[in-house]
């Protein structure tokens, strides 16, 4: 941030002693990279067997799957009348669902 202030806002003083002592990043952000990485990456698509998919669906959901399940729990299903949906959601007193398995978490996806 100090580099930004030094180069683009030179008419102002540093905001804090911390920003005044911070190193400038401008040289690092404008320099040519030393490591350009590999020329290509093999991104073959995995092909799990039916058994592997079934096994994965029975696993407990991870935190992302749980969060997504809770997020979509209040969304309307396809073709739902919006007015009826708002009434239905307003009448729900139960907590958001917690899926027992990864497969159950993906049911409404």
C-alpha positions in Angstrom: 0.0 0.0 0.0 2.9 2.3 0.7 4.1 1.9 -2.8 0.6 2.9 -4.1 0.6 6.0 -2.0 4.2 6.8 -2.9 3.7 6.5 -6.6 0.1 7.6 -7.2 -0.7 9.8 -4.3 2.7 11.5 -3.8 1.0 14.8 -2.8 -0.2 13.2 0.5 1.6 12.1 3.5 1.6 8.4 4.6 -1.7 7.5 6.3 0.1 5.8 9.3 3.6 5.1 10.4 3.0 1.5 9.4 2.2 2.5 5.8 5.2 4.8 5.8 7.5 1.9 6.7 5.9 -0.6 4.3 8.1 -1.7 1.3 7.0 -0.7 -2.1 5.4 -3.5 -4.2 5.6 -1.6 -7.5 8.8 -3.2 -8.6 7.5 -6.7 -7.9 4.1 -6.1 -9.6 5.7 -4.6 -12.8 8.7 -6.9 -13.2 8.7 -9.8 -15.7 8.1 -13.0 -13.8 11.1 -15.3 -13.3 8.9 -18.5 -13.3 6.4 -18.6 -16.1 5.2 -22.0 -15.1 4.8 -25.1 -17.3 4.0 -24.7 -20.9 0.9 -26.9 -20.5 -1.0 -28.9 -17.8 -2.5 -32.3 -18.4 -6.1 -31.8 -17.3 -7.7 -35.1 -18.1 -11.2 -35.5 -16.8 -11.6 -38.1 -14.1 -13.9 -41.0 -14.9 -15.1 -42.5 -11.6 -16.9 -45.8 -11.7 -20.5 -46.2 -10.6 -19.3 -47.8 -7.4 -17.0 -44.9 -6.7 -19.9 -42.4 -7.2 -22.2 -44.4 -5.0 -19.5 -44.6 -2.3 -18.9 -40.8 -2.5 -22.6 -40.1 -2.3 -22.7 -42.0 1.0 -20.0 -40.0 2.7 -20.9 -37.3 5.2 -21.2 -33.9 3.5 -18.3 -31.5 3.8 -18.7 -28.0 5.1 -19.2 -26.6 1.6 -22.0 -29.1 0.8 -23.7 -28.3 4.1 -23.5 -24.6 3.4 -24.9 -25.0 -0.1 -27.7 -27.2 1.1 -28.7 -24.6 3.7 -28.5 -21.9 1.1 -30.8 -23.5 -1.4 -33.3 -24.7 1.2 -35.2 -21.5 1.0 -35.0 -21.1 -2.8 -38.1 -21.9 -4.8 -38.3 -25.1 -6.9 -38.5 -24.6 -10.6 -42.0 -23.5 -11.7 -43.1 -22.4 -8.2 -45.4 -19.4 -7.9 -43.3 -16.7 -6.3 -46.2 -15.4 -4.1 -46.9 -18.9 -2.8 -43.2 -19.5 -2.2 -42.8 -16.4 -0.1 -45.8 -17.4 2.0 -44.4 -20.9 2.4 -41.0 -19.7 3.5 -42.5 -17.2 5.9 -44.5 -20.0 7.6 -41.5 -22.3 8.1 -40.3 -22.4 11.7 -38.0 -25.4 11.4 -34.2 -24.9 11.2 -32.4 -25.3 8.0 -31.8 -28.9 6.9 -28.5 -30.6 7.7 -27.9 -33.4 5.2 -26.6 -36.7 6.5 -24.7 -37.7 3.4 -23.0 -36.0 0.4 -25.5 -37.5 -1.9 -28.4 -36.0 0.1 -26.7 -32.6 0.1 -26.7 -32.7 -3.7 -30.4 -33.7 -4.0 -31.7 -30.2 -4.7 -28.7 -29.1 -6.7 
